[in-house]
Amino acid sequence: MDKYIEGYNVPKNFALIAQKVIVSNDKGQILLLRRSEKCRDAGKWSLPGGGLEKEDPIQGIVREAKEETGLDIVDVRPIHVVSFMEGGKFVVMIGYIAKTKSKNISLNWEHDQFKWVLKEKLLNSNLPDILKSFIERATDK
């Protein structure tokens, strides 16, 4: 808009902020979670994560990892940000890397299985390309 228009209000278009974390164990394996029948995308494998609430982003991904897996994650660092449209909504997704020394996983209702997988296998799997892009970048850090 080149000229000022009296009474003009800028349309508000807000993004949903999603987060995913690549949690690695002391063997260098990455944690995958399978979505339960109670969730959208049931049966699909993904990384821990979820929506950002009114909180610091790092605190948000630590909270999500704890809620979904029972794990305490440390050394959390952002590695990549992507944006896309999903269901008519604009989504910004932040990818993180983190480590855990915890061994006891306690899944919440959102997931029904977990597995630890080597990076090479994940890059050749049917994970969504966005998650693969996070995994590729995780090994560059």
C-alpha positions as CSV (number, residue, x, y, z in Angstrom):
1,M,0.0,0.0,0.0
2,D,1.6,3.3,-1.2
3,K,-0.7,5.8,0.4
4,Y,-2.1,6.2,3.9
5,I,-5.8,5.4,4.1
6,E,-7.7,6.9,7.1
7,G,-9.2,4.1,9.3
8,Y,-7.3,1.3,7.5
9,N,-6.6,-1.7,9.8
10,V,-3.9,-4.1,8.9
11,P,-5.5,-7.6,8.6
12,K,-4.1,-9.9,11.3
13,N,-2.7,-13.1,10.0
14,F,-1.2,-15.1,12.8
15,A,0.9,-18.3,12.5
16,L,0.5,-21.4,14.6
17,I,3.9,-22.3,16.1
18,A,4.8,-26.0,16.2
19,Q,8.0,-27.5,17.5
20,K,9.7,-30.8,17.0
21,V,12.8,-32.1,18.8
22,I,15.4,-34.6,17.8
23,V,16.2,-36.4,21.0
24,S,19.3,-38.5,20.9
25,N,20.5,-41.1,23.4
26,D,24.1,-42.0,24.4
27,K,24.2,-44.5,21.5
28,G,23.5,-41.7,19.0
29,Q,20.0,-43.0,18.2
30,I,17.1,-40.7,17.6
31,L,13.7,-41.2,19.3
32,L,10.6,-41.8,17.2
33,L,7.1,-41.9,18.5
34,R,4.0,-43.5,16.8
35,R,0.8,-41.4,16.9
36,S,-2.0,-43.3,18.7
37,E,-5.5,-43.9,17.4
38,K,-6.8,-41.0,19.5
39,C,-4.8,-38.5,17.4
40,R,-4.7,-37.0,14.0
41,D,-2.3,-39.0,11.8
42,A,-2.8,-42.2,13.8
43,G,-0.2,-44.8,13.1
44,K,2.4,-42.4,11.7
45,W,5.8,-42.0,13.2
46,S,7.1,-38.6,14.2
47,L,9.4,-36.8,16.5
48,P,8.3,-35.5,20.0
49,G,6.8,-32.0,19.9
50,G,3.7,-30.0,19.7
51,G,2.3,-26.5,19.8
52,L,4.0,-23.6,21.5
53,E,1.9,-22.2,24.3
54,K,2.4,-18.8,26.0
55,E,5.9,-19.7,27.0
56,D,9.6,-19.4,26.0
57,P,10.2,-21.7,23.0
58,I,12.9,-23.7,24.7
59,Q,10.8,-24.2,27.8
60,G,7.9,-25.2,25.5
61,I,9.8,-28.0,23.7
62,V,11.2,-29.3,27.0
63,R,7.6,-29.4,28.3
64,E,6.3,-31.2,25.2
65,A,9.1,-33.8,25.4
66,K,8.4,-34.4,29.1
67,E,4.6,-34.6,28.5
68,E,4.9,-37.0,25.6
69,T,7.7,-39.3,26.7
70,G,8.4,-38.6,30.4
71,L,12.0,-37.8,29.4
72,D,14.1,-34.9,30.7
73,I,16.0,-33.4,27.8
74,V,19.1,-31.3,28.0
75,D,21.4,-29.3,25.7
76,V,18.4,-28.1,23.7
77,R,19.3,-26.0,20.7
78,P,17.3,-24.8,17.7
79,I,18.6,-26.0,14.4
80,H,16.1,-25.0,11.7
81,V,12.8,-23.2,11.1
82,V,10.3,-24.0,8.3
83,S,6.9,-22.6,7.4
84,F,4.0,-24.1,5.4
85,M,0.3,-24.1,5.0
86,E,-1.7,-26.9,6.6
87,G,-5.5,-27.1,6.6
88,G,-5.8,-23.4,5.6
89,K,-3.5,-22.3,8.5
90,F,0.0,-20.9,8.3
91,V,2.3,-22.9,10.5
92,V,5.9,-22.1,11.6
93,M,7.8,-25.1,12.8
94,I,10.9,-24.9,14.9
95,G,13.3,-27.9,14.9
96,Y,15.6,-28.6,17.9
97,I,18.2,-31.0,18.9
98,A,18.5,-32.3,22.5
99,K,20.0,-35.2,24.5
100,T,18.7,-37.4,27.2
101,K,20.4,-39.7,29.7
102,S,17.0,-41.0,30.8
103,K,16.2,-44.5,29.8
104,N,12.6,-44.9,31.0
105,I,10.0,-43.7,28.5
106,S,6.5,-43.2,29.6
107,L,4.2,-42.4,26.7
108,N,1.1,-40.3,27.1
109,W,-2.2,-40.8,25.2
110,E,-0.9,-39.2,22.1
111,H,1.5,-42.1,21.3
112,D,1.3,-45.8,21.5
113,Q,4.8,-46.9,20.6
114,F,8.4,-45.6,20.5
115,K,11.7,-46.7,19.0
116,W,15.3,-45.5,18.9
117,V,16.6,-45.4,15.4
118,L,19.9,-44.5,13.8
119,K,19.9,-41.4,11.7
120,E,20.8,-43.2,8.4
121,K,17.7,-45.3,8.7
122,L,15.5,-42.3,9.4
123,L,16.7,-40.5,6.3
124,N,15.7,-43.5,4.2
125,S,12.3,-43.9,5.9
126,N,8.8,-42.5,5.1
127,L,9.0,-39.7,7.6
128,P,7.8,-36.4,6.3
129,D,10.4,-34.4,4.4
130,I,10.2,-31.5,6.9
131,L,11.3,-33.9,9.7
132,K,14.0,-35.4,7.5
133,S,15.3,-31.8,6.9
134,F,15.6,-31.3,10.7
135,I,17.4,-34.7,11.0
136,E,19.8,-33.8,8.2
137,R,20.7,-30.5,9.9
138,A,21.0,-32.1,13.3
139,T,24.1,-33.9,12.3
140,D,25.7,-30.8,10.9
141,K,25.7,-29.2,14.4
